[in-house]
Amino acid sequence: MTHDTSRVVARLFIPGQELVGGSESRASSTVQRILELSDEDVATSLDDLLVRFGHRHEDIEGIFDYHAQRLVDYVSTPMTDQRRQLIGAAFTHEYSLEGAAVCNPSLVPHPDQSGVAPGALRIVMSVRAVGEGHHSSICFRSGIIDERGVLRLDVASAFPVVGALSTAPLHRTLFHALLGDLGFDGETAASVLDTLPDEFGSEDLETALAHLQTQSDTRLNVATTVGMLRLIAACSYEVSFDAGVDLSRRVLWPAAPNEVNGMEDARFVKTTGPEFARYVASYTAFDGHSVSQQLLETDDFVSFRSSPLAGQGARNKGLAFFPRQIAGRYCALSRFDRESNAVAFSDDLHQWDAVEVAQVPTYAWEVVQLGNCGPPLELAEGWLVLTHGVGPMRTYSIGALLLDLDDPTRIIGQLPQPLLAPTPLDLDGYVPNVVYSCGSLIHNGILHIPFGIADQSIGSATVPVSDLVAAFEAPRGWVGARS
């Protein structure tokens, strides 16, 4: 699979705000110039636009109308439908979802296995799509692993669709945890949060904030606290699609303030216990300056919920959830220190305060840093973990570990050499010298590894699980004895 630059979505475009850092909008002058055009010029221009762009979008006229409505405050006089649509077109631009790269796939069984041939498996593959400005979104493909173990992706449908946003329930304990991470969980914040129930809505929060703002003379940091609480609330949201929209058309587009520059590297896993949604993933939220981690939950890949993660174990990138609880606790692979593989623990799937390093860089091919290549896979022998190691020349390779089933901080097997490494054909691309995965699966005893190649294409590799397990050696990167 290679990136397809023709996969575009139409987005609102405000002239003057496309510059880095933003500037004063030129909306008023743009609208005024369109109002001064002759009816003939308007008709000719709009006809040309419909011919050039009508086949690239499912309803280009509806998009123009919607964007024109966003500019209604700039127009005080009646106008024709054509002139209104031309205004909408002037405030519309195409964004190529995969214009720069497609990479970092994860693989899970599809929630709908109806009609699948015996011995085959329908799958969902998530991918990181990178467009103009290195902004990332999460896209999907479906496919089949046939009875012979061959993975074939379905042809992607035309007209990608960004999901519809709505507010999500908010949780008091998560607010306290996130404020604690920022060193700001003090008396003023507590005066708001402690008046709210364990789960509350955005309207409840705004009512409490309005009351706090009447106390600026008796409490410290009121304005800062109000801003921080609103920011945390905005990082929880829901997004949904019409069930009739093909999976390959569904796009998770950055919606929260902490992810305005991208949603990166979703690591999906199918869960095996009622305490989870059917599928969960972590992904990296990037605001242009810093990264944070978000939890993504879905039962059907139609409706999703996104919410922030807190705690030391959720710092930096690369959290990957285990598919079930261990000894009554949620577990996740973590790279909280940016260079080691660790295991984090949580009581609620959101707050990851307990974390323990399990593996440090040891071999030459991983000497710069370690990380995971997706959620652990459960075997009778232990938890199978694919890792990534970064070595000289910032070369990314994929390795493997086996963790103890009952104590996942204990490494019981390790490959001394990479399982996958860049070949001479994999050196060139948007990000050279990289092979990288965000999640594999096992079907009929075969490990299927989807992997990005230099961020310019996605490939797939397979290996019999029994052969991989037989190749493990005693761990060299194990950091010490476990209790």
Stockholm file with secondary structure:
# STOCKHOLM 1.0

chainA/1-483         MTHDTSRVVARLFIPGQELVGGSESRASSTVQRILELSDEDVATSLDDLLVRFGHRHEDIEGIFDYHAQRLVDYVSTPMTDQRRQLIGAAFTHEYSLEGAAVCNPSLVPHPDQSGVAPGALRIVMSVRAVGEGHHSSICFRSGIIDERGVLRLDVASAFPVVGALSTAPLHRTLFHALLGDLGFDGETAASVLDTLPDEFGSEDLETALAHLQTQSDTRLNVATTVGMLRLIAACSYEVSFDAGVDLSRRVLWPAAPNEVNGMEDARFVKTTGPEFARYVASYTAFDGHSVSQQLLETDDFVSFRSSPLAGQGARNKGLAFFPRQIAGRYCALSRFDRESNAVAFSDDLHQWDAVEVAQVPTYAWEVVQLGNCGPPLELAEGWLVLTHGVGPMRTYSIGALLLDLDDPTRIIGQLPQPLLAPTPLDLDGYVPNVVYSCGSLIHNGILHIPFGIADQSIGSATVPVSDLVAAFEAPRGWVGARS
#=GR chainA/1-483 SS CBCCTTCEEEEECCTTSSSTTCCCCCHHHHHHHHHTSCHHHHHHHHHHHHHHHGGGSTTHHHHHHHHHHTTGGGCCSCCCHHHHHHHHHHTEEEEETTSSEEEEEEEEECSCCTTCCTTCEEEEEEEEEECGGGCEEEEEEEEEECTTSCEEECCCCSSCEECEEEECCEEHHHHHHHHHHTTCCSHHHHHHHTTSCSEECHHHHHHHHHHHHTTTTTSSSHHHHHHHHHHHHHTCEEEECCTTSCGGGEEECCCSGGGTTEEEEEEEEECCSTTSCSEEEEEEEECSSCEEEEEEEESSSSEEEEEECBSGGGSSSCCEECSSCBTTBEEEEECTTSSSEEEEEESSSSBCCEEEEEECCCSGGGSSEEEESSCCEECSSCEEEEEEEEEGGGEEEEEEEEECSSCTTSEEEECSSCSBCCCGGGSCSSSSSBEECSBCEEETTEEEEEEEETTTEEEEEEEEHHHHHHHCBCCSSBCSCCC
#=GC SS_cons         CBCCTTCEEEEECCTTSSSTTCCCCCHHHHHHHHHTSCHHHHHHHHHHHHHHHGGGSTTHHHHHHHHHHTTGGGCCSCCCHHHHHHHHHHTEEEEETTSSEEEEEEEEECSCCTTCCTTCEEEEEEEEEECGGGCEEEEEEEEEECTTSCEEECCCCSSCEECEEEECCEEHHHHHHHHHHTTCCSHHHHHHHTTSCSEECHHHHHHHHHHHHTTTTTSSSHHHHHHHHHHHHHTCEEEECCTTSCGGGEEECCCSGGGTTEEEEEEEEECCSTTSCSEEEEEEEECSSCEEEEEEEESSSSEEEEEECBSGGGSSSCCEECSSCBTTBEEEEECTTSSSEEEEEESSSSBCCEEEEEECCCSGGGSSEEEESSCCEECSSCEEEEEEEEEGGGEEEEEEEEECSSCTTSEEEECSSCSBCCCGGGSCSSSSSBEECSBCEEETTEEEEEEEETTTEEEEEEEEHHHHHHHCBCCSSBCSCCC
//
